[in-house]
């Protein structure tokens, strides 16, 4: 078995080990609004649950050469954002939003996604997602980097859930109906696949 010190590797080498090892990763499609009123949208796979009491999620947004991405800057400035779950039906359009656009152009328009008003925050979501979560910023933390921070860790509090009727039953979400996709390495994604059950020990 290989044993490697990450301090001896470049950022890209560590990145490849991380995204190849920590799989599958859920994908958050995040909408934010810039101070100029531009609706921004981007997918992120450094994303997960933090807490259920209160409901909170984490989102790690990597910087490029120390520069904040539009999504991180917009969240920190407005303190609001919407998280959408990426699924088999919307993944093609969501993938288009990963294109590098200037801050004054909307990825939502580029991908022909449909904005939909939120209930408790001013940032719109998109209609094409079966699940979306309106969030407010709980914490933002600058992490890593030798000269400048390497990423912005965002902790968001969910203030409103929106769930498509067809996938909801008695407080539970049907995983097959949701058909969420996950991120692997390179250009690879994965579907949910076979589901199996193991009883948790008492």
N, C-alpha and C positions, 0 to 999 in steps of 0.2 A: 504494500500500500504506500502511495506517495505521502510524504509529510512536508508541507510547504509553509514557510513563514510569509504571511501576506505583506509584511514590511519590505520583503525583497522583490515584490512584484510591482508592476505599473498599475495605474488606476484601471486601465482597460483589461489587464489580465485578471485583476480581482473581480471586475465587473462580470467577465465571462464565467468565472467559477461560481459567482453568486447566482446569476440568472440561469445557469445550467443545473445548479444543485437545488435551489429553493423553488421547486415546482410541484404542482401547478400554482400560479399566483392569480388571485382574483384581480379583475380589472375595474377600476373606477373611471367612468367618464365624468369629468368635472366641468361644470359651467360656472363662469364668473363674469363680472362686469367691470370694465376698466373705469377709471375716473372720467374718461371721455365718453362713457356710455356704450362702448363696444362690447357686445356679447361674445365672450371667448369660450372655447371648448377644447379640452385635451384629455387623452387617456393616460392613466398611470397605473402601473402594476406593483408599485411599492405601497400597498394599501391593505388595511385590515381593521378588525374590530379592536377597540380599546376597552370598552366598558358597556354593560347593559343597564347600569344604574348610576348615573343617567346614561342613555344610549350615546356612545361616542365612537368615532372612527379615527384612524390615523392615516395620514397621507404624507409620504416622503417625496419631495419634489427636488430632483437633482439639479444642481446649477451647472452652467456651461462656462468654464473659465472664470468662475467666481460670480458670474452674472445671474441674478434671479430670473426665473421664467415668468412669463406674463401671469400664469395661474397663481403662483405664490405671491407675487406682488399685489395682484388684485384682491386675493383673500386677505392679506395683511392690511391693505388699505380700507377695504369695505367691510371686512369681518363677516362676510356672507358667501356661501357657495352652495351648489347643488351637486350631489353625488348620484350617478346613474349606474346601474349594473349592466355590463356589456353582455349581450346574448347572441345566439346564432343568427337572429334576424337583423340585428343592427350593427354587427361587427364590421361589415364592409364599409358602411358610412362612417362609423367611429374611426376606423383606420385612416380615412381621408383627413380627419382632423389632426392627425399627428404631423402633418406638413408644417414646416417652419414658415409662418406668416409674420409680417410686421404687426406690431400691436394695434394698428388702426384698421386691420382687416379681420373679419369674423370667420372663424373656422365653421361656425354653424351654417352660415350662408354657403360657404364653399362645398360642404357636404350635403347641402339641401336637407338639413334637419329642421324640424318644426318647433319653434319656441312655444312654450306654454307657461303661463303665469304661475308663480308660486303663491302659497297661502299666507305664510308668515314672514317671508323675506322678500326683498326687492329683486333678487336675481332669478331670471326665468330658468326653467328646466327645458328638456326636450321631450316631445310627445312619443318618440320612437322607443323609449325605454319602458320595460314592463314594471320596473321598480325605480323610483327616484326618492332621494332623501334631501330635504331642505336642511341646511346646516348653518350654524353660527360658529365663529372661531372661538375656541376655548383657550388654546395656547399655540404659539408659534416659537420654534426653537431653531436657532442656527447651529448646525453640526458639522464637524469634520473639516478637512482641508488644512494644508500646512500654512498657506499664505492668506487665504480667504475661506469663508465657509464653503463646504462642499454640497450642502443641501439644506433645504428648509423643511423641518418636520412640523406638520400641521396636525393639531388635534382639533377635531370638529365635534360639536354637540348636535345631534339630530333633533330638530324641533318639529318636523312633520314628515310622516311616511306617505308615499303614494304607491299603491300596489294594484296592478291590473286585476280586475275581478276574477278572471278565468283561472288565475294561479293561486288564489286565496281560498282557504277553507278552514273554518274553526280555529283561527289564530295561527295557522301554519301555511307555509309557502310550498307549493308543489315543485320540487327540483327539476322534474322532467318538463313541466310547463314553462318554467323560467328559462331553461336551456342556456344557462350561463356559460360563457366561454372563459378560459383561463389562458394566461400567458406562459409560454415556455421560453426557450432561448432563440436568438435569431429572428426569423420571420414566422416561427411556429406558434400555433395556438392549440388548445385542446378543448374537446367537449367534455361534458360531465362523465359520460361512459357508464359502465356497469356500476350499480349501487349495491353494496353489501352491508350487512348488519352484524355487529358484534356486541353482545350484551356487556354493559359496563359492570365491573365487580362491585359488590355492596361495600 
